[in-house]
Amino acid sequence: PTSQNDEFVVIVGSSGVGKTTLANRFEKFVTDTGGIFISGKFDQLKQSVPFPAISCAFNEYCNFLVSDVGSRESVEIATTLRESFGPDACYLAKLIPNLSMIFGDFDDCDDVNDCVNAEKRLQYLLCRFVEIISSFSPHPIVLFLDDLQWADKASINLLSQLLVESRFSRFLIVGACRDDEMGHDHPIWHMVSTVRNLGMKAMIVKTSLLDKTTMNAMISDILCLSPRVTRSLSDIVHHKTKGNPLFFSRLMISLNKEGVVQFSLSRRRWVWDEEKILSRKVPDDVAKLLTGAICQLSPDVQAGLCALSCFGASVDVSIVEILERYLDLQLKSSLEVAVKECFLDKINGRYTFSHDRVQEATYNMMSTKERAMRHSQYGVAIYSDAIQS
């Protein structure tokens, strides 16, 4: 993206089809060619919070700016940000905490929510922020926002303004969403329609399920066998998973654990029992498959996953430590097992569910009453820690 911001790209497809994976591949291309890729993720449990994914992405940008502090461009951007925002910087810093690394500590300012048209004020400040970083940056900037189907109203309004004003150069917005879970009246589609009516490009990238040939190529590569040898296995797996990549990966892991697909030392190759795979009952969707896989974990690991699922897609290790300290829970050892079992990833001090569907399946295993009880307990623990700190 080197011209004016006249494009909005939306990657659409059902859950588990590979939208985020495609975006991650695009990230590698952007960064390898000298661009900046920042990202944020909307969360089903945090729809009442304004700008959550955008806040995360711009925090990430501030980290980049600080890491590149010696360059002339970074100094110029930081200086322009300071001069442009002045006393209003403290309001923006409440949304983008890492701005303090650029501006330094702020004096206390009034709560932005107390002012008239608070959302519009923050919207203006964020638009100005994007205008500055995109105008002065020598690198194209890509903002990727995952799970747009859960975007809050404030974020959608901001994205609409960013796209409609179209004065931002070298800045591309890419989103991903589950279009099969969104009605035709979803605000995202209205935004796409508005952008197109104004003569700007809004590209829809449709991700599809894997066909038999592709799935056979994947299995051939995984098992280090020729496609001719794996074709019968891939036909069965494709029939049971309908070509959904997430469903496919979880089913293959499950078949390996059950010994139905295993490595034979005597034959020095992978072997499988087609009759057992054919007769194996597989749920009709990935959510049920994940629920079944989670239920096979030990009660302690299940409890740890349930605790994490109350915080959404990811949670900082420090929050886990607070829960252990105040609620006398033993979570870390259980969560490490979940990491080994590929239900969680642990990156940069955060536990992140390997896929939204894992978090959703775990959260839905609890009754409404249990969820409410856990949210209350965890909230009190975090509040108590904040007071003591």
C-alpha positions in Angstrom: 0.0 0.0 0.0 1.9 3.0 -1.2 -0.8 5.2 -2.6 -3.7 6.8 -0.9 -5.8 4.6 1.4 -8.3 3.7 -1.2 -8.5 0.0 -0.3 -10.1 -2.0 2.4 -9.5 -5.8 2.3 -11.8 -8.2 4.1 -10.9 -11.9 4.4 -14.1 -13.9 4.8 -14.8 -17.6 5.5 -16.2 -20.0 8.0 -14.4 -20.7 11.3 -11.2 -22.7 11.0 -10.9 -22.2 7.3 -7.6 -20.4 7.5 -8.3 -16.6 7.4 -5.8 -15.7 10.2 -3.2 -18.1 8.6 -3.6 -16.2 5.3 -3.1 -12.9 7.1 0.0 -14.2 8.9 1.5 -15.2 5.5 0.7 -11.6 4.3 2.4 -10.3 7.4 5.6 -12.1 6.4 5.4 -10.5 2.9 4.8 -7.0 4.3 7.7 -7.2 6.8 10.1 -8.9 4.4 9.6 -6.0 2.0 10.2 -3.3 4.6 6.6 -2.6 5.7 5.0 -2.4 9.2 2.3 -4.9 10.1 0.3 -4.3 13.2 -2.6 -6.3 14.4 -5.5 -6.6 16.9 -8.2 -9.1 17.5 -11.8 -8.4 18.5 -13.2 -10.7 21.3 -16.7 -12.0 21.8 -16.4 -11.4 25.5 -15.2 -7.8 25.2 -17.8 -6.2 22.8 -18.8 -3.6 25.4 -15.2 -2.2 25.4 -14.5 0.5 22.8 -11.6 0.1 20.4 -10.1 -3.0 21.9 -8.4 -4.4 18.8 -7.4 -1.0 17.5 -5.9 -0.1 20.9 -3.8 -3.4 20.8 -2.6 -2.7 17.3 -1.5 0.9 18.0 0.2 -0.3 21.2 2.2 -2.6 18.9 3.1 0.3 16.6 4.4 2.3 19.6 6.6 -0.6 20.5 8.0 -0.6 16.9 8.6 3.2 17.1 10.5 2.9 20.4 12.6 0.0 19.0 13.5 2.2 16.0 14.2 5.2 18.2 17.5 6.0 16.6 16.2 6.6 13.1 15.5 10.1 11.8 12.0 9.0 10.7 11.0 7.7 14.2 12.3 10.9 15.8 10.2 13.0 13.4 7.1 11.0 14.0 7.5 11.1 17.8 8.1 14.9 17.7 5.1 15.5 15.4 2.9 13.4 17.7 3.9 15.4 20.8 3.4 18.7 19.1 0.1 17.7 17.5 -1.7 16.3 20.6 -0.4 18.5 23.3 -2.6 18.2 26.5 -5.0 15.8 24.6 -2.2 13.2 24.5 -3.2 11.9 28.0 -6.7 11.0 26.7 -5.2 9.0 23.8 -2.7 7.4 26.2 -5.6 5.9 28.1 -6.5 4.0 25.0 -2.9 3.4 23.8 -0.9 3.0 27.1 2.4 2.5 25.2 2.2 6.1 24.1 3.8 6.9 27.4 7.0 5.4 26.1 7.0 8.2 23.5 5.6 11.1 25.5 6.8 10.2 28.9 4.5 10.1 32.0 1.3 12.2 31.8 -0.3 14.4 34.4 -3.7 13.2 35.6 -6.4 14.3 33.2 -10.2 14.1 33.4 -11.8 10.8 32.4 -12.6 11.1 28.7 -15.9 9.3 29.3 -17.0 12.3 31.4 -16.9 14.7 28.4 -19.6 15.3 25.9 -19.3 13.2 22.8 -16.4 11.2 24.3 -16.5 8.6 21.5 -16.2 11.3 18.8 -13.4 12.9 20.7 -11.4 9.7 20.8 -12.3 9.0 17.2 -10.9 12.3 16.1 -7.7 11.7 18.1 -7.3 8.2 16.6 -7.8 9.6 13.1 -5.2 12.2 13.7 -2.8 9.6 15.1 -3.2 7.5 11.9 -2.8 10.6 9.7 0.5 11.4 11.4 2.1 8.0 11.4 1.0 7.2 7.8 2.2 10.6 6.5 5.6 10.6 8.1 6.4 6.9 8.0 8.8 5.9 5.2 7.3 2.4 5.4 3.8 1.3 4.3 1.7 0.3 7.3 -0.8 -2.5 7.4 -3.5 -2.6 10.1 -4.9 -6.2 10.5 -8.1 -6.6 12.6 -9.2 -10.2 13.2 -12.7 -11.3 14.0 -14.5 -8.3 12.7 -17.8 -10.1 13.3 -17.4 -9.1 17.0 -16.3 -5.5 16.4 -17.8 -2.9 18.7 -19.8 0.0 17.4 -17.1 2.5 18.2 -14.4 0.6 16.2 -16.7 0.3 13.2 -17.4 4.0 13.2 -13.7 4.7 13.4 -12.9 2.4 10.5 -15.7 4.0 8.5 -14.2 7.5 9.1 -10.7 6.3 8.3 -11.8 4.8 5.0 -14.2 7.5 4.0 -11.8 10.4 4.6 -9.2 8.6 2.5 -6.5 11.2 3.2 -4.1 8.6 4.7 -1.3 7.5 2.5 0.7 4.3 2.8 -1.9 2.8 5.2 -4.0 -0.3 4.4 -6.7 -1.8 6.6 -7.2 -5.6 6.4 -9.9 -7.4 8.3 -11.1 -11.0 8.7 -14.5 -12.2 9.7 -16.8 -15.3 9.7 -19.2 -14.1 7.1 -21.4 -17.2 7.6 -22.2 -16.0 11.2 -23.0 -12.4 10.1 -26.4 -11.3 8.8 -26.8 -9.1 5.7 -27.5 -6.1 8.0 -24.2 -6.4 9.9 -22.5 -2.9 10.2 -19.4 -4.2 8.5 -21.3 -4.9 5.2 -22.8 -1.4 5.4 -19.3 0.0 5.8 -18.1 -1.9 2.7 -21.1 -0.7 0.7 -20.4 2.9 1.8 -16.8 2.7 0.8 -17.7 1.3 -2.7 -20.4 3.9 -3.2 -17.8 6.6 -2.7 -15.7 5.1 -5.5 -13.1 3.4 -3.4 -12.0 -0.2 -3.5 -13.2 -2.7 -0.9 -11.8 -6.1 -1.8 -13.5 -9.3 -0.4 -11.1 -12.3 -0.3 -13.1 -15.5 0.1 -11.3 -18.4 1.7 -12.8 -21.8 0.9 -12.6 -25.3 2.3 -9.8 -27.7 1.2 -10.6 -29.9 -1.8 -9.5 -33.6 -1.9 -6.4 -33.0 -3.9 -5.1 -30.3 -1.6 -5.9 -32.3 1.5 -4.1 -35.3 0.0 -1.0 -33.2 -0.7 -1.0 -32.0 2.9 -1.3 -35.5 4.3 1.4 -36.7 1.9 3.7 -34.0 3.1 2.9 -34.6 6.8 3.5 -38.4 6.6 6.4 -38.2 4.1 4.7 -40.6 1.7 3.7 -40.2 -1.9 0.3 -38.8 -2.7 -0.6 -42.2 -4.4 -0.1 -44.0 -1.1 -2.0 -41.5 1.1 -5.0 -41.0 -1.3 -7.3 -43.5 0.4 -6.6 -42.0 3.8 -7.1 -38.5 2.6 -10.4 -39.4 1.0 -11.7 -40.7 4.3 -10.4 -37.7 6.3 -11.9 -35.2 3.7 -15.3 -36.9 3.9 -15.3 -36.6 7.7 -14.0 -33.1 8.0 -15.6 -31.6 4.8 -12.3 -30.0 4.1 -12.2 -27.6 7.1 -8.4 -27.1 7.9 -9.0 -26.8 11.7 -11.2 -29.8 11.8 -8.6 -31.7 9.7 -5.7 -30.8 12.0 -7.6 -31.7 15.2 -8.8 -35.0 13.7 -5.3 -36.0 12.6 -4.0 -35.3 16.1 -6.8 -37.3 17.6 -6.2 -40.3 15.3 -2.5 -40.3 16.2 -3.2 -40.2 19.9 -5.6 -43.1 19.5 -3.0 -45.1 17.6 -5.1 -45.3 14.5 -2.5 -43.4 12.6 1.0 -44.2 13.9 4.6 -44.7 12.9 5.7 -48.3 12.3 9.3 -48.9 13.3 9.3 -52.3 11.4 8.0 -50.7 8.2 9.8 -47.4 8.8 6.8 -45.4 7.7 3.5 -44.1 8.8 0.6 -46.6 8.8 -3.1 -46.4 9.5 -6.2 -48.6 10.0 -8.7 -47.4 7.4 -11.5 -49.6 8.8 -11.2 -48.0 12.3 -11.1 -44.5 10.8 -14.2 -45.2 8.7 -16.1 -46.6 11.6 -15.0 -43.8 14.0 -17.9 -41.5 14.9 -16.9 -37.9 14.2 -19.1 -34.9 15.3 -20.7 -32.9 12.5 -18.8 -29.7 13.4 -15.4 -28.7 14.8 -16.9 -27.3 18.0 -18.2 -30.7 19.1 -14.9 -32.3 18.1 -13.0 -29.8 20.2 -15.3 -30.2 23.2 -14.8 -34.0 23.0 -11.0 -33.5 22.9 -11.0 -31.1 25.8 -13.2 -33.6 27.9 -10.4 -36.2 27.4 -8.0 -34.0 29.3 -7.5 -34.3 33.0 -10.0 -32.4 35.3 -7.2 -30.0 36.4 -6.3 -29.1 32.8 -10.0 -28.6 31.9 -10.4 -26.3 34.9 -7.4 -24.3 33.9 -8.7 -23.9 30.3 -12.1 -22.9 31.7 -10.5 -20.2 33.9 -8.6 -18.8 30.9 -11.7 -18.9 28.6 -13.4 -16.3 30.9 -10.8 -13.7 29.8 -11.3 -14.2 26.1 -8.8 -15.2 23.4 -5.7 -14.5 25.5 -4.5 -13.6 29.0 -1.3 -12.3 30.5 0.7 -14.7 32.7 0.5 -12.0 35.4 -3.3 -12.4 35.6 -2.8 -16.2 36.0 -0.4 -15.5 38.9 -3.0 -13.2 40.6 -5.6 -15.9 40.4 -3.2 -18.5 41.9 -2.3 -16.1 44.7 -5.7 -14.9 45.7 -7.9 -17.9 44.9 -5.4 -20.6 45.9 -5.5 -22.2 42.5 -2.8 -24.2 40.8 -3.1 -23.2 37.2 0.3 -22.9 35.6 1.2 -26.6 35.6 -2.2 -27.5 34.0 -1.8 -24.7 31.4 1.6 -26.0 30.4 0.0 -29.4 29.7 -2.6 -27.6 27.5 0.2 -25.9 25.7 1.8 -29.3 25.0 -1.5 -30.6 23.8 -1.8 -27.7 21.3 -4.9 -26.1 22.9 -2.9 -23.1 24.0 0.1 -21.1 22.8 2.5 -19.3 25.2 4.1 -16.3 23.5 5.7 -13.3 25.1 4.3 -13.8 28.5 0.7 -14.5 27.3 -1.4 -17.6 27.1 -3.4 -17.6 23.9 -5.9 -20.1 22.8 -4.7 -21.9 19.6 -8.0 -21.0 17.9 -11.1 -19.0 18.8 -13.1 -22.3 18.6 -11.0 -23.8 21.4 -11.9 -20.8 23.7 -15.5 -20.9 22.6 -15.8 -24.7 23.2 -14.2 -24.4 26.7 -16.4 -21.4 27.7 -19.5 -23.2 26.5 -18.7 -26.2 28.6 -19.6 -24.2 31.7 -23.2 -23.4 32.7 -24.3 -19.7 32.8 -24.3 -19.9 36.6 -20.7 -21.2 36.7 -19.5 -18.5 34.3 -21.1 -15.8 36.4 -19.5 -17.2 39.5 -16.1 -17.4 37.9 -16.3 -13.9 36.4 -17.2 -12.5 39.9 -14.4 -14.4 41.6 -11.7 -13.4 39.1 -12.9 -9.8 39.1 -12.6 -9.5 42.9 -9.2 -11.1 42.8 -7.8 -8.7 40.2 -9.4 -5.7 42.0 -7.9 -6.8 45.3 -4.5 -7.1 43.7 -4.9 -3.6 42.2 -5.7 -2.1 45.5 -2.8 -3.7 47.3 -0.4 -2.6 44.6 
